[in-house]
Amino acid sequence: MDTIPGLKELQARKRELLLESELNRQVLRVEVSRIRCRVDLYRRRYGWAQSAWKWAAPVAGFLLARKFKKTAGAFAKGSMLLGAARSLWGYWTSRQDRDHPPAAGNGKGSHDA
């Protein structure tokens, strides 16, 4: 005799959900172990690159610094030329504005309708 209507169905559903939850836990364990295996494989194959990078980065920085030291004069000259060009542009635009003032009027331009 069923004391509460639908209780047996709810208990059966609970058992199914618990079983499904346990299966999902097992799948997660398998996937995590697969990921760990891949990470270990990656470390074994490419672990040398990390130690090589610790030595290669300072050497590369030293070589680049030497290369830029030789071309530093060109950078300095280029920045000086850029500053001079900017000053000349500002002077030229201010002269243009002074030589050609905007037309005075009612804001509709220089021709009357």
LUMTOR-425607 format. One record per atom (N, C-alpha, C): residue in three letters; chain; atom name; x, y, z. Coordinates in pm, 1 decimal, m for minus. Example, Ala and Ser with C-alpha at 12.3 -4.5 7.8 and 13.67 -1.06 7.14 Angstrom:
% LUMTOR-425607
@resn=ala chain=A name=N x=1319.0 y=m569.0 z=780.0 $
@resn=ala chain=A name=CA x=1230.0 y=m450.0 z=780.0 $
@resn=ala chain=A name=C x=1320.0 y=m330.0 z=780.0 $
@resn=ser chain=A name=N x=1285.0 y=m225.0 z=708.0 $
@resn=ser chain=A name=CA x=1367.0 y=m106.0 z=714.0 $
@resn=ser chain=A name=C x=1290.0 y=3.0 z=787.0 $
% end
This chain:
% LUMTOR-425607
@resn=met chain=A name=N x=84.2 y=m116.7 z=0.0 $
@resn=met chain=A name=CA x=0.0 y=0.0 z=0.0 $
@resn=met chain=A name=C x=89.5 y=124.0 z=0.0 $
@resn=asp chain=A name=N x=52.6 y=218.1 z=m82.9 $
@resn=asp chain=A name=CA x=128.5 y=341.0 z=m102.0 $
@resn=asp chain=A name=C x=75.9 y=447.2 z=m5.6 $
@resn=thr chain=A name=N x=159.1 y=485.2 z=94.6 $
@resn=thr chain=A name=CA x=111.5 y=582.5 z=193.8 $
@resn=thr chain=A name=C x=100.1 y=721.8 z=134.5 $
@resn=ile chain=A name=N x=198.8 y=763.0 z=54.7 $
@resn=ile chain=A name=CA x=192.1 y=893.4 z=m12.1 $
@resn=ile chain=A name=C x=190.3 y=866.5 z=m161.2 $
@resn=pro chain=A name=N x=91.8 y=922.1 z=m229.8 $
@resn=pro chain=A name=CA x=85.1 y=897.2 z=m374.0 $
@resn=pro chain=A name=C x=209.2 y=950.4 z=m445.8 $
@resn=gly chain=A name=N x=268.0 y=865.4 z=m529.6 $
@resn=gly chain=A name=CA x=383.5 y=906.0 z=m608.8 $
@resn=gly chain=A name=C x=516.7 y=891.2 z=m537.9 $
@resn=leu chain=A name=N x=518.2 y=840.4 z=m413.7 $
@resn=leu chain=A name=CA x=642.8 y=827.7 z=m338.9 $
@resn=leu chain=A name=C x=736.5 y=724.5 z=m401.4 $
@resn=lys chain=A name=N x=681.2 y=613.5 z=m449.7 $
@resn=lys chain=A name=CA x=765.2 y=509.9 z=m510.2 $
@resn=lys chain=A name=C x=832.8 y=563.0 z=m636.5 $
@resn=glu chain=A name=N x=759.5 y=642.2 z=m714.1 $
@resn=glu chain=A name=CA x=819.9 y=699.4 z=m836.1 $
@resn=glu chain=A name=C x=932.2 y=796.5 z=m800.4 $
@resn=leu chain=A name=N x=911.9 y=875.3 z=m694.4 $
@resn=leu chain=A name=CA x=1015.8 y=969.2 z=m651.9 $
@resn=leu chain=A name=C x=1139.3 y=896.4 z=m600.3 $
@resn=gln chain=A name=N x=1117.8 y=785.4 z=m527.0 $
@resn=gln chain=A name=CA x=1231.1 y=708.6 z=m477.2 $
@resn=gln chain=A name=C x=1307.5 y=642.7 z=m591.7 $
@resn=ala chain=A name=N x=1235.7 y=594.8 z=m691.0 $
@resn=ala chain=A name=CA x=1300.9 y=535.3 z=m807.9 $
@resn=ala chain=A name=C x=1380.4 y=642.4 z=m884.1 $
@resn=arg chain=A name=N x=1322.0 y=759.0 z=m897.2 $
@resn=arg chain=A name=CA x=1391.5 y=869.7 z=m966.2 $
@resn=arg chain=A name=C x=1517.4 y=910.9 z=m888.6 $
@resn=lys chain=A name=N x=1509.7 y=910.1 z=m756.8 $
@resn=lys chain=A name=CA x=1624.7 y=943.3 z=m672.7 $
@resn=lys chain=A name=C x=1736.9 y=842.6 z=m695.9 $
@resn=arg chain=A name=N x=1702.8 y=714.1 z=m700.6 $
@resn=arg chain=A name=CA x=1804.3 y=612.0 z=m725.5 $
@resn=arg chain=A name=C x=1869.5 y=631.0 z=m862.7 $
@resn=glu chain=A name=N x=1788.4 y=662.3 z=m961.9 $
@resn=glu chain=A name=CA x=1842.3 y=685.8 z=m1096.4 $
@resn=glu chain=A name=C x=1937.5 y=805.5 z=m1097.2 $
@resn=leu chain=A name=N x=1898.8 y=911.8 z=m1028.8 $
@resn=leu chain=A name=CA x=1983.3 y=1030.6 z=m1024.6 $
@resn=leu chain=A name=C x=2114.5 y=1004.4 z=m950.3 $
@resn=leu chain=A name=N x=2108.3 y=926.5 z=m841.5 $
@resn=leu chain=A name=CA x=2230.0 y=891.8 z=m768.9 $
@resn=leu chain=A name=C x=2322.9 y=806.5 z=m855.0 $
@resn=leu chain=A name=N x=2265.6 y=713.8 z=m929.8 $
@resn=leu chain=A name=CA x=2345.7 y=630.3 z=m1019.1 $
@resn=leu chain=A name=C x=2409.2 y=715.6 z=m1129.9 $
@resn=glu chain=A name=N x=2330.5 y=805.5 z=m1186.3 $
@resn=glu chain=A name=CA x=2382.4 y=894.0 z=m1291.2 $
@resn=glu chain=A name=C x=2493.5 y=983.7 z=m1235.9 $
@resn=ser chain=A name=N x=2477.0 y=1032.1 z=m1114.7 $
@resn=ser chain=A name=CA x=2579.0 y=1115.4 z=m1051.2 $
@resn=ser chain=A name=C x=2708.5 y=1037.5 z=m1031.6 $
@resn=glu chain=A name=N x=2697.6 y=913.3 z=m987.8 $
@resn=glu chain=A name=CA x=2817.1 y=830.1 z=m969.2 $
@resn=glu chain=A name=C x=2886.9 y=804.2 z=m1102.8 $
@resn=leu chain=A name=N x=2809.1 y=780.6 z=m1207.5 $
@resn=leu chain=A name=CA x=2868.7 y=761.1 z=m1340.1 $
@resn=leu chain=A name=C x=2942.2 y=887.6 z=m1386.0 $
@resn=asn chain=A name=N x=2882.9 y=1003.9 z=m1361.1 $
@resn=asn chain=A name=CA x=2947.5 y=1129.8 z=m1399.1 $
@resn=asn chain=A name=C x=3077.5 y=1151.0 z=m1321.3 $
@resn=arg chain=A name=N x=3079.6 y=1112.4 z=m1194.2 $
@resn=arg chain=A name=CA x=3202.6 y=1122.3 z=m1115.7 $
@resn=arg chain=A name=C x=3312.0 y=1033.7 z=m1174.4 $
@resn=gln chain=A name=N x=3274.3 y=912.0 z=m1213.6 $
@resn=gln chain=A name=CA x=3372.3 y=821.1 z=m1272.6 $
@resn=gln chain=A name=C x=3426.6 y=877.4 z=m1404.7 $
@resn=val chain=A name=N x=3339.0 y=934.6 z=m1486.2 $
@resn=val chain=A name=CA x=3382.4 y=994.3 z=m1613.3 $
@resn=val chain=A name=C x=3478.9 y=1109.5 z=m1586.7 $
@resn=leu chain=A name=N x=3447.7 y=1191.8 z=m1487.4 $
@resn=leu chain=A name=CA x=3537.5 y=1302.4 z=m1452.7 $
@resn=leu chain=A name=C x=3674.4 y=1251.8 z=m1407.2 $
@resn=arg chain=A name=N x=3676.2 y=1146.2 z=m1328.2 $
@resn=arg chain=A name=CA x=3804.0 y=1089.5 z=m1283.4 $
@resn=arg chain=A name=C x=3887.1 y=1042.9 z=m1402.9 $
@resn=val chain=A name=N x=3821.6 y=975.0 z=m1497.0 $
@resn=val chain=A name=CA x=3892.8 y=927.2 z=m1615.8 $
@resn=val chain=A name=C x=3946.7 y=1045.5 z=m1696.4 $
@resn=glu chain=A name=N x=3866.0 y=1149.7 z=m1715.8 $
@resn=glu chain=A name=CA x=3909.2 y=1265.0 z=m1794.1 $
@resn=glu chain=A name=C x=4024.2 y=1338.7 z=m1725.8 $
@resn=val chain=A name=N x=4017.5 y=1352.6 z=m1594.9 $
@resn=val chain=A name=CA x=4126.1 y=1419.0 z=m1522.0 $
@resn=val chain=A name=C x=4254.3 y=1338.4 z=m1533.8 $
@resn=ser chain=A name=N x=4243.8 y=1207.7 z=m1525.6 $
@resn=ser chain=A name=CA x=4364.8 y=1125.7 z=m1539.0 $
@resn=ser chain=A name=C x=4421.2 y=1136.0 z=m1681.2 $
@resn=arg chain=A name=N x=4336.2 y=1146.7 z=m1781.6 $
@resn=arg chain=A name=CA x=4383.8 y=1164.8 z=m1919.7 $
@resn=arg chain=A name=C x=4455.9 y=1297.8 z=m1934.8 $
@resn=ile chain=A name=N x=4401.1 y=1402.1 z=m1872.7 $
@resn=ile chain=A name=CA x=4465.0 y=1534.0 z=m1879.7 $
@resn=ile chain=A name=C x=4600.8 y=1531.0 z=m1810.1 $
@resn=arg chain=A name=N x=4607.6 y=1463.6 z=m1695.8 $
@resn=arg chain=A name=CA x=4735.3 y=1451.9 z=m1624.8 $
@resn=arg chain=A name=C x=4838.6 y=1379.3 z=m1709.5 $
@resn=cys chain=A name=N x=4796.6 y=1274.9 z=m1777.2 $
@resn=cys chain=A name=CA x=4889.4 y=1201.7 z=m1864.8 $
@resn=cys chain=A name=C x=4941.0 y=1291.2 z=m1976.3 $
@resn=arg chain=A name=N x=4851.7 y=1370.2 z=m2035.3 $
@resn=arg chain=A name=CA x=4892.0 y=1461.9 z=m2143.0 $
@resn=arg chain=A name=C x=4988.8 y=1567.6 z=m2092.1 $
@resn=val chain=A name=N x=4962.5 y=1620.3 z=m1974.0 $
@resn=val chain=A name=CA x=5051.5 y=1722.0 z=m1916.8 $
@resn=val chain=A name=C x=5188.4 y=1662.1 z=m1888.7 $
@resn=asp chain=A name=N x=5192.2 y=1542.1 z=m1834.6 $
@resn=asp chain=A name=CA x=5319.9 y=1475.9 z=m1809.1 $
@resn=asp chain=A name=C x=5396.2 y=1451.7 z=m1939.1 $
@resn=leu chain=A name=N x=5325.8 y=1407.5 z=m2041.3 $
@resn=leu chain=A name=CA x=5388.0 y=1385.9 z=m2171.4 $
@resn=leu chain=A name=C x=5443.5 y=1516.5 z=m2227.4 $
@resn=tyr chain=A name=N x=5366.4 y=1621.6 z=m2214.7 $
@resn=tyr chain=A name=CA x=5410.7 y=1753.1 z=m2262.2 $
@resn=tyr chain=A name=C x=5536.9 y=1797.9 z=m2187.3 $
@resn=arg chain=A name=N x=5537.2 y=1778.2 z=m2055.5 $
@resn=arg chain=A name=CA x=5654.1 y=1818.3 z=m1975.5 $
@resn=arg chain=A name=C x=5777.3 y=1738.3 z=m2014.7 $
@resn=arg chain=A name=N x=5759.0 y=1609.5 z=m2041.9 $
@resn=arg chain=A name=CA x=5873.7 y=1527.5 z=m2081.6 $
@resn=arg chain=A name=C x=5927.4 y=1569.5 z=m2217.1 $
@resn=arg chain=A name=N x=5836.7 y=1602.6 z=m2310.0 $
@resn=arg chain=A name=CA x=5880.3 y=1637.9 z=m2445.1 $
@resn=arg chain=A name=C x=5937.4 y=1779.2 z=m2452.5 $
@resn=tyr chain=A name=N x=5873.6 y=1875.2 z=m2385.6 $
@resn=tyr chain=A name=CA x=5910.3 y=2015.1 z=m2402.2 $
@resn=tyr chain=A name=C x=5964.3 y=2079.6 z=m2275.4 $
@resn=gly chain=A name=N x=5996.4 y=2001.3 z=m2176.6 $
@resn=gly chain=A name=CA x=6051.7 y=2056.4 z=m2053.1 $
@resn=gly chain=A name=C x=6186.2 y=2122.8 z=m2074.4 $
@resn=trp chain=A name=N x=6261.5 y=2074.2 z=m2171.4 $
@resn=trp chain=A name=CA x=6391.5 y=2133.1 z=m2200.4 $
@resn=trp chain=A name=C x=6378.0 y=2276.2 z=m2250.0 $
@resn=ala chain=A name=N x=6264.1 y=2309.3 z=m2314.4 $
@resn=ala chain=A name=CA x=6246.9 y=2442.6 z=m2371.4 $
@resn=ala chain=A name=C x=6242.5 y=2549.2 z=m2261.9 $
@resn=gln chain=A name=N x=6185.1 y=2515.7 z=m2148.0 $
@resn=gln chain=A name=CA x=6177.2 y=2612.5 z=m2039.3 $
@resn=gln chain=A name=C x=6316.6 y=2645.8 z=m1987.5 $
@resn=ser chain=A name=N x=6399.2 y=2543.5 z=m1967.8 $
@resn=ser chain=A name=CA x=6535.2 y=2571.3 z=m1920.2 $
@resn=ser chain=A name=C x=6617.5 y=2639.2 z=m2028.8 $
@resn=ala chain=A name=N x=6593.7 y=2604.4 z=m2154.7 $
@resn=ala chain=A name=CA x=6665.9 y=2669.9 z=m2264.0 $
@resn=ala chain=A name=C x=6626.1 y=2817.1 z=m2272.8 $
@resn=trp chain=A name=N x=6498.9 y=2847.3 z=m2249.2 $
@resn=trp chain=A name=CA x=6451.9 y=2985.0 z=m2257.2 $
@resn=trp chain=A name=C x=6517.2 y=3070.5 z=m2148.6 $
@resn=lys chain=A name=N x=6542.8 y=3011.3 z=m2031.7 $
@resn=lys chain=A name=CA x=6607.4 y=3086.3 z=m1923.5 $
@resn=lys chain=A name=C x=6745.7 y=3134.8 z=m1966.0 $
@resn=trp chain=A name=N x=6811.5 y=3059.8 z=m2054.3 $
@resn=trp chain=A name=CA x=6943.2 y=3100.7 z=m2103.3 $
@resn=trp chain=A name=C x=6933.0 y=3181.7 z=m2231.7 $
@resn=ala chain=A name=N x=6837.4 y=3150.8 z=m2317.1 $
@resn=ala chain=A name=CA x=6828.9 y=3216.0 z=m2447.5 $
@resn=ala chain=A name=C x=6776.4 y=3359.3 z=m2437.7 $
@resn=ala chain=A name=N x=6685.0 y=3387.8 z=m2345.1 $
@resn=ala chain=A name=CA x=6627.1 y=3521.6 z=m2335.2 $
@resn=ala chain=A name=C x=6732.1 y=3628.2 z=m2302.7 $
@resn=pro chain=A name=N x=6818.5 y=3609.0 z=m2202.2 $
@resn=pro chain=A name=CA x=6920.2 y=3711.9 z=m2177.1 $
@resn=pro chain=A name=C x=7018.7 y=3728.8 z=m2293.4 $
@resn=val chain=A name=N x=7053.6 y=3618.0 z=m2358.3 $
@resn=val chain=A name=CA x=7146.0 y=3626.8 z=m2471.8 $
@resn=val chain=A name=C x=7080.9 y=3705.0 z=m2585.7 $
@resn=ala chain=A name=N x=6954.3 y=3676.1 z=m2612.9 $
@resn=ala chain=A name=CA x=6884.6 y=3749.1 z=m2718.6 $
@resn=ala chain=A name=C x=6873.4 y=3897.6 z=m2683.6 $
@resn=gly chain=A name=N x=6845.6 y=3929.2 z=m2558.1 $
@resn=gly chain=A name=CA x=6839.0 y=4069.4 z=m2516.6 $
@resn=gly chain=A name=C x=6972.5 y=4139.2 z=m2534.7 $
@resn=phe chain=A name=N x=7080.6 y=4071.7 z=m2500.6 $
@resn=phe chain=A name=CA x=7214.2 y=4128.9 z=m2517.6 $
@resn=phe chain=A name=C x=7242.7 y=4156.3 z=m2664.6 $
@resn=leu chain=A name=N x=7210.4 y=4059.9 z=m2751.1 $
@resn=leu chain=A name=CA x=7236.4 y=4078.2 z=m2894.0 $
@resn=leu chain=A name=C x=7150.5 y=4189.9 z=m2952.7 $
@resn=leu chain=A name=N x=7024.5 y=4198.6 z=m2911.3 $
@resn=leu chain=A name=CA x=6938.8 y=4306.8 z=m2960.7 $
@resn=leu chain=A name=C x=6987.9 y=4442.7 z=m2911.9 $
@resn=ala chain=A name=N x=7033.0 y=4449.6 z=m2788.8 $
@resn=ala chain=A name=CA x=7084.6 y=4576.6 z=m2736.0 $
@resn=ala chain=A name=C x=7206.6 y=4621.1 z=m2815.3 $
@resn=arg chain=A name=N x=7293.0 y=4527.8 z=m2850.9 $
@resn=arg chain=A name=CA x=7410.3 y=4564.1 z=m2931.9 $
@resn=arg chain=A name=C x=7368.0 y=4612.7 z=m3069.4 $
@resn=lys chain=A name=N x=7267.4 y=4549.6 z=m3128.4 $
@resn=lys chain=A name=CA x=7221.5 y=4590.7 z=m3261.4 $
@resn=lys chain=A name=C x=7160.5 y=4729.9 z=m3256.0 $
@resn=phe chain=A name=N x=7078.3 y=4757.3 z=m3153.7 $
@resn=phe chain=A name=CA x=7015.0 y=4888.8 z=m3144.1 $
@resn=phe chain=A name=C x=7115.7 y=4996.3 z=m3106.2 $
@resn=lys chain=A name=N x=7221.9 y=4959.5 z=m3041.4 $
@resn=lys chain=A name=CA x=7325.1 y=5057.9 z=m3006.7 $
@resn=lys chain=A name=C x=7388.4 y=5113.5 z=m3133.6 $
@resn=lys chain=A name=N x=7406.6 y=5029.3 z=m3234.1 $
@resn=lys chain=A name=CA x=7465.3 y=5073.8 z=m3360.3 $
@resn=lys chain=A name=C x=7371.5 y=5166.1 z=m3436.3 $
@resn=thr chain=A name=N x=7241.4 y=5145.9 z=m3423.8 $
@resn=thr chain=A name=CA x=7144.8 y=5226.7 z=m3498.8 $
@resn=thr chain=A name=C x=7082.4 y=5335.8 z=m3413.5 $
@resn=ala chain=A name=N x=7132.7 y=5357.2 z=m3292.9 $
@resn=ala chain=A name=CA x=7072.8 y=5458.1 z=m3204.1 $
@resn=ala chain=A name=C x=7083.5 y=5596.6 z=m3263.7 $
@resn=gly chain=A name=N x=7191.8 y=5627.1 z=m3336.5 $
@resn=gly chain=A name=CA x=7206.5 y=5758.5 z=m3398.7 $
@resn=gly chain=A name=C x=7095.5 y=5786.5 z=m3497.8 $
@resn=ala chain=A name=N x=7056.3 y=5685.1 z=m3574.4 $
@resn=ala chain=A name=CA x=6948.4 y=5702.7 z=m3672.0 $
@resn=ala chain=A name=C x=6816.1 y=5731.2 z=m3601.8 $
@resn=phe chain=A name=N x=6790.0 y=5662.2 z=m3489.6 $
@resn=phe chain=A name=CA x=6666.4 y=5688.1 z=m3415.3 $
@resn=phe chain=A name=C x=6664.9 y=5829.4 z=m3358.8 $
@resn=ala chain=A name=N x=6778.0 y=5872.9 z=m3306.4 $
@resn=ala chain=A name=CA x=6785.7 y=6008.1 z=m3249.5 $
@resn=ala chain=A name=C x=6764.1 y=6112.4 z=m3358.3 $
@resn=lys chain=A name=N x=6826.9 y=6091.9 z=m3474.5 $
@resn=lys chain=A name=CA x=6809.3 y=6186.0 z=m3585.2 $
@resn=lys chain=A name=C x=6665.4 y=6185.2 z=m3633.6 $
@resn=gly chain=A name=N x=6606.1 y=6068.2 z=m3638.9 $
@resn=gly chain=A name=CA x=6466.9 y=6059.9 z=m3684.4 $
@resn=gly chain=A name=C x=6372.1 y=6130.2 z=m3589.4 $
@resn=ser chain=A name=N x=6392.7 y=6116.1 z=m3460.0 $
@resn=ser chain=A name=CA x=6304.2 y=6183.0 z=m3364.9 $
@resn=ser chain=A name=C x=6325.1 y=6333.5 z=m3368.9 $
@resn=met chain=A name=N x=6450.9 y=6378.5 z=m3391.3 $
@resn=met chain=A name=CA x=6477.2 y=6521.3 z=m3402.7 $
@resn=met chain=A name=C x=6408.0 y=6577.9 z=m3527.1 $
@resn=leu chain=A name=N x=6416.2 y=6505.4 z=m3638.4 $
@resn=leu chain=A name=CA x=6350.7 y=6549.8 z=m3761.7 $
@resn=leu chain=A name=C x=6198.8 y=6553.4 z=m3744.9 $
@resn=leu chain=A name=N x=6145.8 y=6456.2 z=m3674.3 $
@resn=leu chain=A name=CA x=6001.6 y=6454.7 z=m3650.8 $
@resn=leu chain=A name=C x=5957.9 y=6575.2 z=m3567.8 $
@resn=gly chain=A name=N x=6034.2 y=6609.8 z=m3464.8 $
@resn=gly chain=A name=CA x=6002.4 y=6727.2 z=m3383.1 $
@resn=gly chain=A name=C x=6010.8 y=6855.5 z=m3464.1 $
@resn=ala chain=A name=N x=6114.9 y=6866.7 z=m3548.9 $
@resn=ala chain=A name=CA x=6129.2 y=6985.9 z=m3632.3 $
@resn=ala chain=A name=C x=6013.6 y=6995.8 z=m3732.7 $
@resn=ala chain=A name=N x=5975.7 y=6883.7 z=m3792.3 $
@resn=ala chain=A name=CA x=5865.0 y=6884.7 z=m3888.4 $
@resn=ala chain=A name=C x=5735.1 y=6924.4 z=m3820.7 $
@resn=arg chain=A name=N x=5713.8 y=6878.1 z=m3698.7 $
@resn=arg chain=A name=CA x=5592.6 y=6914.6 z=m3624.6 $
@resn=arg chain=A name=C x=5589.8 y=7065.5 z=m3595.7 $
@resn=ser chain=A name=N x=5704.0 y=7121.3 z=m3558.2 $
@resn=ser chain=A name=CA x=5711.6 y=7265.6 z=m3531.8 $
@resn=ser chain=A name=C x=5686.0 y=7344.9 z=m3659.1 $
@resn=leu chain=A name=N x=5749.1 y=7301.5 z=m3768.9 $
@resn=leu chain=A name=CA x=5726.3 y=7371.2 z=m3896.4 $
@resn=leu chain=A name=C x=5581.4 y=7363.1 z=m3939.8 $
@resn=trp chain=A name=N x=5517.2 y=7249.1 z=m3920.4 $
@resn=trp chain=A name=CA x=5376.1 y=7233.9 z=m3956.7 $
@resn=trp chain=A name=C x=5288.4 y=7329.1 z=m3875.0 $
@resn=gly chain=A name=N x=5315.1 y=7339.6 z=m3746.6 $
@resn=gly chain=A name=CA x=5239.3 y=7431.3 z=m3662.0 $
@resn=gly chain=A name=C x=5259.2 y=7576.1 z=m3705.1 $
@resn=tyr chain=A name=N x=5383.8 y=7613.0 z=m3738.5 $
@resn=tyr chain=A name=CA x=5411.4 y=7749.0 z=m3784.6 $
@resn=tyr chain=A name=C x=5339.9 y=7776.7 z=m3915.9 $
@resn=trp chain=A name=N x=5344.7 y=7678.8 z=m4008.5 $
@resn=trp chain=A name=CA x=5283.5 y=7698.9 z=m4139.7 $
@resn=trp chain=A name=C x=5131.3 y=7712.0 z=m4127.9 $
@resn=thr chain=A name=N x=5068.0 y=7627.5 z=m4046.7 $
@resn=thr chain=A name=CA x=4921.5 y=7636.5 z=m4032.6 $
@resn=thr chain=A name=C x=4880.4 y=7765.0 z=m3962.2 $
@resn=ser chain=A name=N x=4960.9 y=7812.6 z=m3867.7 $
@resn=ser chain=A name=CA x=4925.5 y=7939.6 z=m3802.5 $
@resn=ser chain=A name=C x=4939.5 y=8055.4 z=m3899.8 $
@resn=arg chain=A name=N x=5038.8 y=8052.8 z=m3988.4 $
@resn=arg chain=A name=CA x=5053.7 y=8157.7 z=m4090.6 $
@resn=arg chain=A name=C x=4938.0 y=8153.6 z=m4189.0 $
@resn=gln chain=A name=N x=4896.0 y=8032.7 z=m4227.4 $
@resn=gln chain=A name=CA x=4784.1 y=8020.4 z=m4320.5 $
@resn=gln chain=A name=C x=4657.4 y=8078.4 z=m4259.3 $
@resn=asp chain=A name=N x=4636.2 y=8051.4 z=m4131.3 $
@resn=asp chain=A name=CA x=4518.4 y=8104.3 z=m4063.8 $
@resn=asp chain=A name=C x=4525.0 y=8256.1 z=m4053.6 $
@resn=arg chain=A name=N x=4646.3 y=8310.2 z=m4033.7 $
@resn=arg chain=A name=CA x=4662.0 y=8455.0 z=m4020.0 $
@resn=arg chain=A name=C x=4647.1 y=8523.8 z=m4155.7 $
@resn=asp chain=A name=N x=4701.8 y=8462.8 z=m4262.9 $
@resn=asp chain=A name=CA x=4695.9 y=8523.0 z=m4396.2 $
@resn=asp chain=A name=C x=4557.4 y=8513.1 z=m4457.6 $
@resn=his chain=A name=N x=4484.4 y=8409.9 z=m4427.5 $
@resn=his chain=A name=CA x=4351.2 y=8388.3 z=m4485.0 $
@resn=his chain=A name=C x=4249.0 y=8374.2 z=m4373.4 $
@resn=pro chain=A name=N x=4204.4 y=8485.3 z=m4313.8 $
@resn=pro chain=A name=CA x=4104.8 y=8474.3 z=m4206.1 $
@resn=pro chain=A name=C x=3972.1 y=8424.2 z=m4261.3 $
@resn=pro chain=A name=N x=3892.8 y=8358.5 z=m4179.0 $
@resn=pro chain=A name=CA x=3762.5 y=8310.4 z=m4225.3 $
@resn=pro chain=A name=C x=3672.6 y=8427.8 z=m4261.6 $
@resn=ala chain=A name=N x=3585.5 y=8406.3 z=m4360.1 $
@resn=ala chain=A name=CA x=3496.0 y=8513.1 z=m4408.2 $
@resn=ala chain=A name=C x=3399.0 y=8551.0 z=m4297.8 $
@resn=ala chain=A name=N x=3385.2 y=8680.3 z=m4273.8 $
@resn=ala chain=A name=CA x=3290.6 y=8728.7 z=m4172.6 $
@resn=ala chain=A name=C x=3154.1 y=8737.3 z=m4235.4 $
@resn=gly chain=A name=N x=3053.6 y=8718.3 z=m4160.6 $
@resn=gly chain=A name=CA x=2917.4 y=8724.8 z=m4213.7 $
@resn=gly chain=A name=C x=2821.0 y=8659.6 z=m4119.2 $
@resn=asn chain=A name=N x=2712.7 y=8609.0 z=m4175.7 $
@resn=asn chain=A name=CA x=2608.2 y=8551.6 z=m4093.0 $
@resn=asn chain=A name=C x=2624.0 y=8401.1 z=m4075.7 $
@resn=gly chain=A name=N x=2737.3 y=8347.9 z=m4111.7 $
@resn=gly chain=A name=CA x=2760.4 y=8207.0 z=m4089.8 $
@resn=gly chain=A name=C x=2717.0 y=8119.8 z=m4205.7 $
@resn=lys chain=A name=N x=2662.1 y=8183.1 z=m4312.9 $
@resn=lys chain=A name=CA x=2615.3 y=8104.0 z=m4428.0 $
@resn=lys chain=A name=C x=2720.4 y=8093.0 z=m4536.3 $
@resn=gly chain=A name=N x=2836.4 y=8154.8 z=m4518.7 $
@resn=gly chain=A name=CA x=2940.3 y=8149.2 z=m4620.2 $
@resn=gly chain=A name=C x=2958.7 y=8287.6 z=m4678.9 $
@resn=ser chain=A name=N x=3032.5 y=8294.0 z=m4790.7 $
@resn=ser chain=A name=CA x=3064.2 y=8425.2 z=m4847.6 $
@resn=ser chain=A name=C x=2962.9 y=8471.7 z=m4951.6 $
@resn=his chain=A name=N x=2875.3 y=8386.2 z=m4999.6 $
@resn=his chain=A name=CA x=2777.4 y=8432.2 z=m5098.4 $
@resn=his chain=A name=C x=2642.7 y=8451.4 z=m5033.6 $
@resn=asp chain=A name=N x=2575.8 y=8553.0 z=m5081.1 $
@resn=asp chain=A name=CA x=2442.1 y=8583.6 z=m5030.0 $
@resn=asp chain=A name=C x=2337.5 y=8525.5 z=m5120.4 $
@resn=ala chain=A name=N x=2229.8 y=8482.3 z=m5066.3 $
@resn=ala chain=A name=CA x=2124.2 y=8421.3 z=m5147.3 $
@resn=ala chain=A name=C x=2012.1 y=8518.8 z=m5167.9 $
% end
